Amino acid sequence: MSTIKEQRMNTYLALGVLAGVIAVVCVIGILTFHKETEYLQGQAEVTEYRVSSKVPGRILEFKVQEGQKVHKGDTLAILEAPEVEAKKAQAEAVEQQALALSAKAQAGAREPQKEGAYEMWQKAKVGVEIAEKSFSRISNLYKDGVVTAQKYDEVKAQRDAAIATEKAARSQYRLALDGAQEEDKEMAAAKVLQAQGAVAEVNSYIHETFLTAYADGEVTEIFPHLGELVGTGAPIMNIAQMDDQWASFNVREDCLKDFYIGSEFDAYVPAIDRTVRMKVSYMKDIGDFAAWKATKETGQYDLKTFEVRATPLSAVGDLRPGMSVIVKKEHRR
């Protein structure tokens, strides 16, 4: 009897142990196997700007090289543009011409011209005096019937012509004293401004042959080689602003509940073995060209993909553009 009882007790004990093991396994399964870890991979980025010129030219000299840090205002490259130099010479010649014309208009007639106009006026005045005397004599003779009417008319016409000549000479003398008209002076001054504007425009083009940094950064890529020709607006080099960092992720819309503007999360950067706290600053769908995912095999509706950008809460000195940024997410099956 005791043996049978012992066997039953052992059986019950074994069943109890088995039940306990099953319960533990179930609990572990609930806690672990029902959780799935998903990794969202993004890429570190920095703001970049391209350096280009408004004028075409030949690369004469590079002042920097790839990987070099630059500061705002630093000279990056120098272009050779002989056509612009030629245009500058032309513009300066036109400016000198306009200045000379303006000076002439402001100064008026020269002293010899004034003296010449005065002498012509005096000569015309003498001619009027002589014509008046001749006309007076002829008039008396005409009244006495000594000369004909034809002679009287000829002398009278000569007197009138002398008077008109004297008036014209006096007007020329006054013009010589007064100089150019105000309208002529204003027009000459406007020509000067026009020429100076042309010179300033050419100087601005010459300034464009010296390419400078718009902001602090690092030279990431130089496109042309020394001596190559570059066109207007052609990119010459890229400058990365290393202090303006952010990361970009492509997130399906069924995962967007964890990402919204202003939300924060931890991201791991394998390249520098560091966890970075980041904040979502931008969200936008990436268009119909992006890969969609059907939520069911029957394809009742599709999930679009959104671009999510996040910025580090504090600058990460070792973070470089192109580094992978990993976000770990856990959810139940």
C-alpha positions in Angstrom: 0.0 0.0 0.0 2.8 2.4 0.9 4.4 1.8 -2.4 1.3 2.6 -4.3 0.8 5.8 -2.3 4.4 6.8 -3.0 3.9 6.2 -6.7 0.8 8.4 -6.7 2.6 11.1 -4.8 5.5 11.0 -7.2 3.0 11.2 -10.1 1.2 14.2 -8.6 4.5 15.8 -7.9 5.7 15.3 -11.5 2.5 16.7 -12.8 2.8 19.7 -10.5 6.3 20.4 -11.7 5.3 20.0 -15.3 2.4 22.4 -14.8 4.7 24.9 -13.2 7.2 24.7 -16.0 4.4 25.1 -18.5 3.1 28.2 -16.6 6.6 29.7 -16.5 7.1 29.1 -20.2 3.7 30.7 -20.9 4.6 33.8 -18.9 8.0 34.1 -20.6 6.3 33.7 -24.0 3.8 36.4 -23.1 6.5 38.8 -22.0 9.0 38.1 -24.7 7.8 36.2 -27.7 4.8 38.5 -28.1 7.1 41.4 -28.5 8.8 42.2 -31.7 11.7 44.6 -32.1 11.8 46.7 -35.2 14.7 48.9 -36.2 14.1 52.1 -38.1 17.2 53.2 -39.9 17.8 56.8 -41.0 20.8 58.9 -42.1 22.6 61.8 -40.6 22.5 65.0 -42.7 23.9 68.5 -42.4 22.8 71.6 -44.3 25.0 72.3 -47.4 25.3 75.2 -49.8 26.9 75.3 -53.2 29.4 77.9 -54.2 29.0 79.3 -57.7 29.8 82.4 -59.8 27.6 84.9 -61.7 30.2 85.1 -64.5 31.8 82.5 -66.7 35.6 82.0 -66.3 38.5 79.7 -65.9 39.6 78.3 -62.5 42.8 80.2 -61.8 43.4 79.1 -58.3 41.9 77.2 -55.4 42.5 78.6 -52.0 41.0 75.6 -50.1 40.9 71.8 -50.5 38.4 69.1 -49.6 37.9 68.5 -45.9 39.2 72.0 -45.0 37.2 74.1 -42.5 36.4 77.6 -43.7 34.9 80.7 -42.1 32.4 83.2 -43.5 34.2 85.6 -45.9 37.2 83.3 -46.6 38.3 83.3 -50.3 37.7 79.8 -51.7 38.7 80.1 -55.4 39.7 82.7 -58.0 38.4 82.8 -61.5 40.1 84.3 -64.6 37.7 86.3 -66.7 39.5 88.5 -69.3 36.2 89.4 -71.0 35.0 91.1 -67.8 38.3 93.1 -67.6 37.8 94.3 -71.2 34.2 95.4 -70.4 35.6 97.3 -67.4 38.0 99.2 -69.6 35.1 100.1 -72.0 32.9 101.2 -69.1 35.6 103.4 -67.6 36.2 105.0 -71.0 32.5 105.9 -71.3 32.6 107.2 -67.8 35.5 109.5 -68.5 33.7 110.8 -71.7 30.6 111.5 -69.7 32.5 113.3 -67.0 34.2 115.5 -69.6 30.9 116.4 -71.3 29.4 117.2 -67.9 32.4 119.4 -67.0 32.1 121.2 -70.3 28.4 121.8 -69.8 29.0 123.1 -66.3 31.9 125.4 -67.3 30.2 126.9 -70.3 32.1 128.7 -73.1 35.9 129.3 -72.8 37.3 132.8 -72.4 38.5 133.0 -76.0 35.0 132.1 -77.2 33.5 134.8 -75.0 36.0 137.3 -76.2 35.3 136.4 -79.8 31.5 136.7 -79.3 32.0 140.1 -77.7 34.1 141.4 -80.6 31.6 140.2 -83.1 28.9 142.1 -81.2 31.0 145.2 -81.2 31.6 144.8 -84.9 27.9 144.5 -85.5 27.2 147.6 -83.4 29.6 149.6 -85.6 27.9 148.3 -88.7 24.6 149.6 -87.3 26.0 153.0 -86.6 27.3 153.3 -90.2 24.1 151.9 -91.6 22.0 154.5 -89.6 24.2 157.4 -90.9 23.9 156.2 -94.5 20.2 155.8 -94.2 19.8 159.3 -92.7 21.7 160.8 -95.6 19.8 158.9 -98.2 16.5 159.8 -96.6 17.2 163.5 -96.9 18.3 163.1 -100.5 15.2 161.0 -101.3 13.0 163.8 -99.8 14.7 166.3 -102.1 14.2 164.1 -105.0 17.9 163.6 -105.7 18.0 159.8 -105.4 15.6 157.2 -106.7 13.2 155.1 -104.6 15.3 152.1 -105.5 18.4 153.5 -103.9 16.4 154.5 -100.8 15.0 151.0 -100.4 18.5 149.4 -100.8 20.0 151.6 -98.1 17.0 151.0 -95.8 17.4 147.2 -96.3 21.1 147.4 -95.4 20.2 149.4 -92.3 17.6 146.8 -91.2 20.0 143.9 -91.9 22.8 145.6 -89.8 20.3 146.0 -86.9 19.4 142.3 -87.1 23.0 141.3 -87.3 23.8 143.3 -84.2 20.9 141.6 -82.3 22.2 138.2 -83.3 25.7 139.0 -82.3 24.5 140.3 -78.9 22.5 137.0 -78.4 25.6 134.9 -79.1 27.6 136.9 -76.7 24.9 136.4 -74.0 24.9 132.7 -74.7 28.6 132.5 -74.3 28.3 134.3 -70.9 25.5 132.1 -69.7 27.0 128.8 -70.8 24.9 125.6 -71.5 21.2 125.4 -70.7 20.0 123.8 -67.4 18.5 121.0 -69.4 21.8 120.3 -71.1 23.6 120.3 -67.7 21.0 117.9 -66.3 21.4 115.6 -69.3 25.2 115.6 -69.0 24.9 114.8 -65.3 22.5 111.9 -66.1 25.0 110.5 -68.6 27.6 110.5 -65.9 25.4 108.6 -63.5 24.6 106.1 -66.3 28.3 105.6 -67.0 29.1 105.2 -63.3 26.4 102.6 -63.0 27.9 100.6 -65.8 31.3 100.7 -64.1 29.7 99.6 -60.8 28.0 96.7 -62.6 31.3 95.5 -64.2 33.1 95.8 -60.8 30.4 93.6 -59.3 31.2 91.0 -61.9 34.9 91.3 -61.2 34.1 90.8 -57.5 32.3 87.6 -58.5 35.6 86.1 -59.8 36.7 85.9 -56.1 34.5 83.2 -54.6 34.0 83.5 -50.9 32.3 81.4 -48.2 28.8 82.4 -47.4 28.9 80.9 -43.9 31.2 78.8 -41.7 31.5 75.2 -42.7 33.6 72.4 -44.2 34.5 71.8 -47.9 33.0 68.5 -48.7 33.5 68.4 -52.5 35.2 70.4 -55.3 33.7 69.8 -58.7 36.0 71.4 -61.4 39.8 71.0 -61.7 42.3 73.8 -61.9 42.3 75.5 -65.3 38.8 74.2 -66.3 36.2 76.6 -67.7 33.0 77.0 -65.6 29.8 78.6 -66.8 27.4 81.1 -65.1 25.9 79.6 -62.0 27.8 76.3 -62.4 28.5 74.7 -59.0 32.2 74.9 -58.0 32.2 73.4 -54.5 30.0 72.2 -51.7 30.3 73.7 -48.2 28.7 71.7 -45.3 27.6 73.6 -42.2 28.6 71.0 -39.6 26.8 72.7 -36.8 23.4 72.4 -38.5 22.8 68.7 -38.0 19.7 66.6 -38.5 18.6 63.0 -39.4 16.1 61.8 -42.0 13.9 58.7 -41.7 11.4 57.1 -44.0 8.5 56.0 -41.8 5.3 54.2 -42.8 2.2 55.9 -41.7 1.2 53.0 -39.4 4.3 53.9 -37.3 3.7 57.7 -37.3 1.9 57.5 -33.9 5.3 57.5 -32.3 6.5 60.4 -34.3 5.0 63.9 -34.3 6.3 67.4 -34.5 8.0 68.1 -31.2 8.2 64.5 -30.0 11.6 63.3 -28.7 13.3 59.9 -28.9 16.6 58.2 -28.5 18.6 57.2 -31.6 21.8 55.1 -31.8 24.7 56.1 -34.1 26.8 53.0 -34.7 29.7 54.8 -36.3 30.5 56.7 -33.1 28.8 54.2 -30.7 26.7 56.9 -29.1 23.0 57.4 -28.3 21.7 60.8 -29.2 18.5 62.4 -28.0 16.6 63.8 -31.0 13.5 65.9 -31.6 11.1 65.7 -34.6 11.1 69.0 -36.5 9.7 68.1 -39.9 7.3 65.7 -41.5 6.2 65.3 -45.1 4.9 62.5 -47.3 7.4 61.5 -50.0 4.9 61.2 -52.8 3.3 58.5 -54.9 6.7 57.4 -56.2 7.6 55.9 -52.8 7.0 52.2 -52.0 3.6 51.6 -50.5 2.8 48.6 -48.3 -0.6 46.8 -48.3 -1.9 46.2 -44.8 -3.6 43.0 -45.9 -3.0 40.4 -48.6 -6.3 41.5 -50.2 -4.9 45.0 -50.3 -7.9 46.9 -48.8 -5.7 50.0 -48.4 -2.1 51.0 -48.7 0.3 52.6 -46.3 2.2 55.7 -47.5 5.7 56.6 -46.4 6.6 59.9 -44.8 9.9 61.6 -44.4 10.6 62.5 -40.8 13.4 64.8 -39.9 14.8 65.1 -36.3 17.5 67.4 -34.9 19.8 66.5 -32.0 18.9 68.3 -28.8 22.6 69.2 -28.5 25.3 69.3 -31.1 27.2 66.0 -31.7 30.7 66.9 -32.6 31.6 63.5 -34.2 28.4 63.2 -36.2 29.1 63.2 -40.0 26.7 63.3 -42.9 25.9 59.9 -44.2 26.2 58.0 -40.9 23.5 55.6 -40.0 21.0 56.6 -37.3 19.1 53.7 -35.7 15.8 54.0 -33.8 14.8 50.8 -31.9 11.1 50.2 -31.6 9.3 47.3 -29.8 5.7 46.3 -30.3 3.5 43.3 -29.8 2.7 41.0 -32.6 
